[in-house]
């Protein structure tokens, strides 16, 4: 058994890279990609130094085209209502068997809350299996899992030591122990809507075999804790309730979130599972499934997670995401701009992952240049006015998309939070610069987000979307609905006088 476990662990890490190396981030940039990157960086330096006007004009034209496309895409996402995946209601006896995988590392603090959320899932127990993938040397979390006296649905999977130590490696290893027709991924701090899994199974039943994955929307149960978490909530609402439904409507590949993904097991295995060498294995897998002729769609019920409450953990998390976006861009631009079914993918790749990376890198410098031009009216140029116009239009489109997403999610939004979004965006430039540095120095390093640090520990209301309805059915006795009051801290924290923050 020990030898077999080591072989399986090796396959979990190296399987995709060995079988289909073109789809793995392990190889890094190709020679052509590295050359193009060097040439592009050289042109950028020349333009920034003012040595040649045509390079500056070319870069400005490309940037204007990109930002114009992003603004139009966000406006379209606001105007078109989400078309959630269709579903066919099934009786309990007709529901398929489902395997839920949760990869855990140093998560003993949140494990009891996770199990409580999993126990609240509305799905027949005899058709549900839950796999907790724990690193073999994570003795604290292993002890916490054993202390919970879990029932027969649960199985603790000990992932052997080895590298890279990433979430996708653990998921690949745990996939071998799954017998469900559907595989669902959750994170340690997740609080999924109780009916989310049933709706996913019914949506698969109504679709053809080309539907490989369903993504549920995500947001934060501690979104009212501070300004940073409220900004994060706006960002997530825009992404999961406005942009992803639009991408699904356009039949674009979906940059999946790392949790609340529901996969057809056969399609997932055919795609090779997750790339253990990509630190955003979720977005990568969405593009790989699309490249293989599959499609992904979205369902409505939310999963609530815990947002970082301080800037440095936020920076670390965003660094990993942007580094993974760069890895995914490199992987999926190797084979041209069409998938195996002949569908174009280059535009979708550019306007999703590419735009996220470029805008994160460019925002702070561009905002600083525009601010300098406004303050120094004597040196302000037409370019400053143009860049400033793009920034203002971008802010307006992003605020509208965020407000639309929050409304669709049934969550309240403050005007002050929308107006202060420009203060949130420059943080992304910090994370993007750090991501590029890590891409060179530590490409496979997993910047882990710590969970269980929020003071907002009550089971929050999880509202269906759409239509919006009363959430009292899903709320704990001490929790409050977003419709009328902010989330409540747990009783012990309330006794200490904690407050929702600024």
N, C-alpha and C positions, 0 to 999 in steps of 0.2 A: 504493500500500500504506500509506503514512503517513497519508493522509486516511482510509482505511478503518479503520486502527487507532484513530484518534481517535474516529471514529463509534462503533466497538464499545466503546471505553472509556467514552464518554458514555452509551451504553445500559447498560453494566455498572453505572454509578453511578445513572442516572436512570430506567432502564426500568421497574422495578416502581412507583416513585413516580408516573410519568406514566400508566402503563396502568391500575393499580389503586391509586390514592392511599390508599384506605381501609386497605390492607394495609401501608403504609409508615410508618416512624417519622419520615420527613422533616418531616411537617406538625406534629409535636409534639402537644400536648394540644388537644382540641377545646374550644370555648367552654364547653360543659356540663361537661366533665371539669375544666377549670380552676376553674369556679365551685364544683363539688362539693369540690375539693381545698381551696379557700380556706375554705369553710364548715366542713369537717371540721377544719382546722387551728385555726380560731377556737374551735370547741367544745372542742378538746383544750386550748387555752390557758386557757379559762374553767374547765374541770374541774380543771386542774392548779393554778390559783390558788384553788380552793375557793370560787368565787363562786356556783356552783349545783350542788346535789347531784344533780339528775336527770341532768345531762350526765355526771357522773362515774359514776353508776350504769349509764347506758346504755353508756358506753365499757367499763366493767368487765364487763358482761354480754356484749358483743360479743367482748371479748378472751377471756373464759372459754369461750364457744362455739367460738371459733377454735382455742384451744389444746387443748380437749377433743377436737375433731375430729382435730387433728394427732396427738395421743397415740393415739387409736383407730386411725388410719391406720397408724401405725408398728407397733402391736401386730398388726394384721392382716397387715402385710408380713412379720412374723416367723413368723406361724402358717401362712400359705399358701406352699407351696413354689413356686419360679419355674416358670412354664410357658414354656420357650423355644420359639421358632418351630419348627414342624415342617419337615422337609426331605425331599427325595427325592434319593437319590444319583444322580449323573450321571457318565458317562464323560467323559474329557477332550474327546472330539470333540463332546459335547453341551453343554459349558459355554458360556455366553454371553460375548461380548466385554465386557471391563471397562476403564473408564478411571479411573485414580487421579489425583486432583488434590492437590497439596501447595502451599499458598501460603507462600512464604518471604520473610522480610525480615530482613536482618542475621543470617543463620544459617550463615555459612561454617564456623563451628567444629563444628557438628553434622552438616553435610551428608554427610561420608563414612560416619558411623554410620547415618544415615538410609538411604543407598543400600544399605548392607549388610543392614539390616533388610528393605528392599524386595526385595532379591535372594533372601532366604530364604523369600519367599512361595511357597506350594505352589499354583501355578496355571500352566497352559500359557503359555509366553512368547508364542506366536503369537496368543493371545487376550487379551493384556494390553498396555495402553498407559499410560504414566506421564507426567503433565504437571506440570512444575515451574514454578509461576507466580512470577516474580521481578519486583520493581519495576525499571523501566528504569534508575534512577539508583543501584541497589544494586550498585555495581561489584565490591565484594569478594566477594559471594555469586555473582555471575555468573562471576567469574574462577575461584572454587572449583569451580563446576559444570563449567566447560569443562576444568579440569585433571583431572577424574575420567575423561574419555574414555568417556562413557556410551554404551551400545549403542543399537540402533534403537528399543527400547521407549520410550526417554526422549525428551522434547522440552522444551526450555526455552522458556517463553512469557514474553516481556518485556511487562509491563503498563505502558502509557503513563502519564506523569505526569497527575495530576488528583486531584480530591477527591470524596468523602472518602477519605483513604488508610486503608482498612480491609480486613480479610481478606475479607469478603463481596464487595467490589468486585473484588478479584483473582480470586476463585472464579468470579464471573459472567463475567469476561473469558476465563478459561481454559476455561470450559464450551463456548465456541464451537469449540474445537479438539478436542473429544471426540467419538469415534464409537461408544463402547461402549453397550450396552443397559443397563449398570449403571454408575453413577458412585459412586466411593468417595472419601471425604475423609480425609486423614491430616494430622497436624501434623508439624513439623520434627523433634521429638524422639521420635516414636512408635516403638515396638517391637511391632508387631502379632503375634499368634499366627500361625504360618505357615499354618495351615489356616482362618483366619478368613474369608478372601475366598471360598474354595471353599464353606464352609458357608453363607455369605450367598447365593451364587448358587444353591445347592441349596434353600435356604429359599424364595427367590423362585419357584423352579420348582414348589414344592409349594403355593404360595398363589395366590389369585385376583388379578386386576388391581387390586383396591382396596388391596393392600399396597404402600405407596409407599416405605417406608424401614425398614431394620433397623439397630438400634443395638447395637454391641458394648460390653461393660463396659470401664471404664477403671480403672486404678490406677497406682501409681508404682513405678518400678524402684529408686528411692532412698528407699523408705518407711522404711528402718531408719536413715537418716542422722542424724536428730535428732528431738527431741520434736515439732517442728512438722510434719515430714513423716509421722511416725507418726499424728498426729491427722488430717492430711489423708487418709491412707490409710483410716482408719476412716470418715471422712465419705464418701469415694468408694465404699467397699464398701457402706455403707448405701444410698446413692443408686442405684448401678448393679446391685447384686445383690439388693436387697430392694424398694426403692420403685418403680423403673422397671418391673420385672416385674409388680408389683401394678397399676400404672397400665395396663400393656398388657392384663392380665387383665380389668380393669374397662372396657376399650375407651375409656379416657381419652386425650386428646392427650398425647404424650410431649414434655416439654421436653428436646430432644435435646442431647447433648454435642457439642462443636465438632469432634470427630474420630471416626474409626471409624464414620461414618455411611455406609450403603450404600443408594443411591437407585435406583429405577427411573428411568432418564433421561427417559422420556416424562412421567412424573408430575412430576418436578422442573422440567422446562421448562414444563409446563402451569401449575405454581404460580408461575412467574415467577422461579425461581431464588432467590437470597438477597437480603435487603434490605440494600443497601450503607449505609444510614443507621441500622442497628440494631447495637449493639455486642455483642449476644448473638444473632447471626443464626441460630444453631442452634436455640435454644429457640423463637424466633419462627417458624422454618420448620416445626417440629413442630406448632405450633398452627395455622398456615396450612394445612398439608396436611389436618389434621383438619377445619378449617372447609370445605374443598373436598370433603369426603366420603371422603377417603382415611384409611387407618389406618397406624400404625407398630407395630413389634414389636421384640423383643429376641432376640439370639442369645448363646451362652454364651462363646466364646473371648475371652480378655482382650487388651487392648492396654495396654502399660506406657508411662508417660510420666515426665517429670522434674518433680518437685514443687519449688516454691520452698523454699529452705533458710533464708531469713531473713524476718523479720517484714515489712519494708517492701515487698519484691517481692510477698509474699503479699497485703498490703493493696492494692497497686496492681491486682493481678489480680482480687481480690474486688470492688474498686470497679467495675471494668468490668463484671463479671458482674451485680452488683446494679443498676447503672445500666441495663444492657440489660434486666433483668427489669422495671424500671419502664417502659421504653419499650414492651416487649412487652405489659405489662398495659394500657397506654394504647391500643395499637393494637387489641388483641383484645377490649376492652370497649366499642368504639365501636358495634359492630353487633348488640348484644343478647347473649343468652346461649344461642343455638342456632346450629348450623352449617347448611350447605346441605342436609344430609340430615335436619334436624330433631332432631339429637341435642343434649342439653343440654351446655353447656361452661362455664357460669358457676361451678359447684362445683369443677370441675377447675382452672380458672384461679385461683380463690381459694385452694385448698388446695395448689397447687404453687408458682407464681410469687408470688402474693400473700402466702401464708404465709411463704415464704422471706424476702421483703422486710420484712414487718411484724415477724417474729420477730428478724431481724437488727437492726432499728432499736430494738426494745423491750428486747432482752435485757439489755444492760448497765444501763440505768436501772432496770429492774425488779429485777434482782439487787441493785443498790445499795440500793434501797428496802427490800427484804426483809432484807438484811444489817443495815441501820440499825435496823430494827424489832427484830431479834433481839438486837442489842447493847444497845439502849436499851429494856429490858423495860417500863419505866414508860410509854412512849408507844406501844408496840406495839398494834395494833388487830386486829380480826377480819379486815380486808382484808389485813393483812400475813401472817396465817396462811394465808389463801386463796391469795394470790400465791405464798407460799413452797411451799404444797402443789403448785401447778401447776408451779413450777420443778422441784421434786424429781421429780414424776411425769414431766415432760418429759425430765429427765436420765436417768431410769431407762429410759424408752421409747427414747430415742436410743441409749443404751448397748447395750440389747438388740438394736436394729436393726443397729447397727454390728458387734456380735459375730456376729450371724447372717449379715450380708453377708460378713464376713471368712471365716467358716467355709465359706460357699458358694463363695467364690473360691479356697479352698484356701490361704489365707494365715494365718499365725499372728497371734495378738493377745495383748497383755500386759494383765493385770488393772490394772496401774498406769496404763496409757494410758486405759483405760475410766474409771477413777476420776478422772483429771485432765481429762476432757472439759469440765467447767465452767470451767476456766481458758482454754480455747480459744475458747469461744463469745463472750466479750465483745469479742474482736478483730473480730467481724462487725459490731458496732455502730459501731466506728470506721470500717470500710469503708463501711457503709451511710450514715453521715452524710456522708462524702466523696462518695459516689455521688450523693446528692441535691444536693449543692453543684455537682458537675460537670454534673448534669442541667440545671441552670439556666445555668451559665456555659460549659460545654464539652460539649454533649450528644453530639457525634459523635467526640470525642477517643478514640483507641484506645491505652489503656495497655498497651504491649507487654510481655510476659513474656520475660525473657532466658533463653536455654537454654545448655546446655553448661557450667554452673557447678558442677554436682554432682561430688563426688569419686567417686561410685559410677558407674563408666563401663563395667563389664563387661556383656556381654549376660546379663541375669538370666533365671532360670527363669520361663517363662510357663506356668502350669498351666491345663489345661482345667477347665471348671466347668459343671455337674456331669457325670459323676462325677469325683472326684479320682483321678488316676493319676500314675504316675511321670513326672517332667518331664525326665528325662535325655536324652530324644530331642531336646529343643529347647534344652538348655543348652550353653553354650560349655564347653570343657574346664576352664576356671578358675572357672566359676560354681558356686554351690551351691544346693541345693534349699531352699525355705522350710521344708520339713518338718523339716529337721534342723539348719540353721545359718543365721545371718543372711547377707544379701547380702554379697559380698566386694568391697572396693574394687579398682581396677585395680592391677596390680603396681607401677607407679611410685608411686602414692599409698601403697600398703602399705609400700613401702620407707621412706617418710617418716614412718611410724608413725601414719597416720590411723586413726581408730576409728569405730564406728557412732554414737558420741555418747551422750548421757545416756539 
